[in-house]
């Protein structure tokens, strides 16, 4: 059973979300009304996913993301928000969120998103994904440096092919289909690539790859796998 820490400052919405998740077979192990309570809940409870409202008192969602130690454990973060600019959502993804959903989404979509994030997948509504990657590619921030290019060149061919597909927003199943491998193998390669590149989640990796391409770096062809 997927377990969740629910961080939402509006008490009625928090109650409704909790009921929705429990009725779908998702266990809510702790609730928090602000970012400070969310960090305390993370310290005292084991969970698969943190459902994190980006706009909360005392400490907002970005503050929680910045305070999280993502180097240990398997906690995934799904951000939720009633409204947000592309810039704010991009910053949340860069800060370590594994995806986001709008609060106006259907209950079934939110449940599916939580389960998808728990599996280690990215969750970004399709209408936002390509736009965010394009914005990252156009950004003038000097993220890719010589060290980044050296890291890219050091990657084996199969890792560079997976990196290219991640930069296109593909899921593990889609990567498996493109490369003729199993979804489990694709997930393993993605996990190893994240560890090797010292990044928290595949969204950060995809944005990093898009920035490299925007600077003229060639990842590799996505055809075949060896």
C-alpha positions in Angstrom: 0.0 0.0 0.0 1.3 3.4 -0.9 1.8 5.7 2.1 1.5 9.5 2.1 2.3 12.5 4.3 -0.3 15.1 3.5 0.9 18.8 3.8 -2.0 21.2 3.2 -2.8 24.3 5.2 -6.6 24.5 4.4 -8.2 22.2 7.0 -11.3 21.3 5.0 -9.3 20.6 1.8 -6.8 18.5 3.9 -9.7 16.5 5.3 -11.2 16.0 1.8 -7.9 14.9 0.4 -7.3 12.5 3.2 -10.7 10.9 2.7 -10.1 10.7 -1.0 -6.7 9.0 -0.6 -7.9 6.6 2.1 -10.9 5.5 0.0 -8.5 4.8 -2.9 -6.4 2.5 -0.7 -3.6 5.1 -0.1 -2.5 5.3 3.6 -2.2 8.8 5.0 0.4 8.3 7.8 0.6 12.0 8.9 -0.9 15.4 8.1 0.6 18.8 8.4 -0.9 22.3 8.2 2.3 24.1 7.3 5.9 23.5 6.3 7.3 23.3 9.8 4.8 20.6 10.7 5.6 18.8 7.3 9.3 18.6 8.2 8.5 17.3 11.6 6.1 14.6 10.1 8.9 13.6 7.7 11.3 13.1 10.7 8.8 10.9 12.6 7.0 8.9 9.9 8.0 6.6 7.1 6.2 7.4 3.9 6.5 6.8 0.1 5.2 10.2 -1.0 5.0 13.7 0.5 1.9 15.5 -1.0 3.1 19.0 -0.6 1.1 22.2 -1.0 3.4 24.9 -2.4 1.6 27.8 -0.6 1.6 27.3 3.2 2.2 29.5 6.2 5.3 29.6 8.4 7.3 27.6 5.8 6.1 27.2 2.2 6.5 24.3 -0.1 9.8 25.6 -1.6 11.2 26.0 1.9 10.3 22.4 2.7 12.0 21.2 -0.6 15.1 23.2 0.3 15.2 21.7 3.8 14.7 18.1 2.7 17.7 15.7 2.8 17.1 13.7 -0.4 20.3 11.8 -0.1 18.7 9.2 2.1 15.5 7.3 2.0 13.0 6.9 -0.8 10.5 9.7 0.0 9.1 11.2 -3.2 7.5 14.6 -3.4 4.4 15.5 -5.4 3.7 19.2 -5.2 0.1 20.5 -5.5 -1.0 24.1 -6.1 -4.1 26.0 -6.9 -2.2 28.3 -9.2 1.4 28.8 -10.2 3.5 30.4 -12.9 5.7 28.3 -15.1 8.7 29.9 -13.3 7.5 28.8 -9.9 6.8 25.3 -11.0 10.2 25.0 -12.7 11.9 26.2 -9.5 10.0 23.5 -7.5 11.1 20.8 -9.9 14.7 22.1 -9.8 14.5 22.1 -6.0 13.6 18.4 -5.9 9.9 17.9 -6.5 9.2 14.7 -8.5 6.2 16.3 -10.1 3.2 18.5 -9.5 -0.6 18.6 -10.0 -3.1 21.3 -9.9 -5.7 21.2 -7.1 -8.4 21.5 -9.7 -7.5 18.0 -11.1 -9.9 15.1 -10.8 -9.5 12.9 -7.7 -8.7 9.9 -9.8 -5.9 11.8 -11.6 -4.4 12.8 -8.2 -4.5 9.2 -6.9 -2.8 8.0 -10.1 -0.2 10.8 -9.9 0.7 9.7 -6.3 1.1 6.1 -7.3 3.2 7.1 -10.4 5.5 9.3 -8.3 5.8 6.5 -5.7 7.1 4.3 -8.6 9.9 6.8 -9.3 8.2 8.4 -12.3 7.9 12.1 -13.2 4.4 13.5 -13.0 3.9 16.8 -14.9 0.6 17.6 -16.7 1.3 17.3 -20.4 0.4 20.9 -21.1 3.2 22.0 -18.8 6.0 19.5 -19.5 7.2 20.5 -22.9 6.8 24.2 -22.0 8.9 23.8 -18.9 11.7 21.9 -20.7 11.7 24.6 -23.4 12.0 27.3 -20.7 14.9 25.4 -19.1 16.6 25.2 -22.5 16.2 28.9 -23.2 17.3 30.0 -19.7 20.4 32.1 -19.5 21.4 30.7 -16.2 24.9 29.2 -16.6 24.0 25.7 -15.2 26.0 23.5 -17.6 29.7 24.1 -17.1 32.8 22.3 -18.3 32.3 19.8 -15.5 28.8 19.0 -16.8 30.2 18.4 -20.3 32.9 16.2 -18.9 30.3 14.2 -17.0 28.3 13.8 -20.1 31.3 12.5 -22.1 32.1 10.0 -19.3 28.7 8.3 -19.5 28.4 4.9 -21.3 26.4 4.9 -24.5 23.3 3.3 -22.9 23.2 6.0 -20.2 23.5 8.8 -22.8 20.6 7.3 -24.8 18.5 7.1 -21.7 19.4 10.7 -20.8 18.2 11.8 -24.2 14.9 10.1 -23.8 14.5 11.5 -20.3 15.0 15.0 -21.8 12.1 14.3 -24.0 9.9 13.6 -21.0 9.5 9.8 -21.6 8.4 7.4 -18.8 10.2 4.2 -18.0 7.7 2.2 -20.1 8.2 4.5 -23.0 12.0 4.3 -22.6 11.7 0.6 -22.6 9.7 0.6 -25.8 12.2 2.9 -27.5 15.2 0.8 -26.5 13.8 -2.7 -26.7 14.3 -3.4 -23.0 12.0 -4.2 -20.1 10.4 -1.5 -18.0 12.2 -2.9 -14.9 15.6 -2.7 -16.7 14.8 0.9 -17.8 13.9 1.8 -14.2 17.2 0.3 -13.0 19.3 2.2 -15.5 17.5 5.5 -14.6 18.1 4.9 -10.9 21.8 4.2 -11.5 22.1 7.3 -13.8 20.6 9.5 -11.1 23.0 8.1 -8.5 26.0 8.6 -10.9 25.0 12.2 -11.7 24.2 12.9 -8.0 20.7 14.2 -8.7 17.6 13.9 -6.7 15.1 12.9 -9.4 14.6 12.3 -13.1 13.0 15.8 -13.6 16.2 17.5 -12.6 18.1 15.1 -14.9 15.8 15.9 -17.8 16.2 19.6 -17.3 19.9 19.3 -17.0 20.1 17.3 -20.3 17.9 19.9 -22.0 20.2 22.7 -20.9 23.2 20.8 -22.2 21.5 20.4 -25.6 20.7 24.1 -25.7 24.4 24.8 -25.4 25.2 22.6 -28.4 26.1 19.4 -26.6 25.2 16.2 -28.4 23.6 13.6 -26.2 23.3 10.6 -28.6 20.9 8.9 -30.9 18.0 7.2 -29.2 17.9 4.4 -31.7 18.7 0.9 -30.3 20.4 -0.1 -27.1 23.8 -1.6 -26.4 
